[in-house]
């Protein structure tokens, strides 16, 4: 039996990973894996990863290949029977089509996550692994490109509250 899929799309610093972890806890005793493009990105050599995170310089990385690899990993995990919360930034129609080609057979539940620019700016300033330029690009381009089952604004709510909001809709659809 194939696993179930929750896709969380939104800009960097919006709280996707925190939301995914809260969802994992609230979905217990059912086991859900949290997978992200960062799961793949953080396998890069430290010197290249530092360029990506600290300088927003991705010149030495084939970002499209990393994203295709992340999609393939999630697809394989689902086919093996694992439930997945996949957190990702989908910043273009092309990338959305690629994701949908891989995942539509899995009946994904799409969650778009937003927050105000002021909130994202504050969160980005508190982190050392994202540039403001990267956060701004995500703010301008995501979440916009998927057929969202739910949009969640994390400006004024914590990840546990956002997870409850997601699960109310997710569970009502019969998944």
Helices and strands as residue ranges (DSSP letters): E 5-10, H 16-26, E 32-36, H 37-41, H 46-55, H 63-79, E 83-88, H 93-103, G 104-106, E 109-114, H 117-126, H 132-141, E 150-153, H 159-172
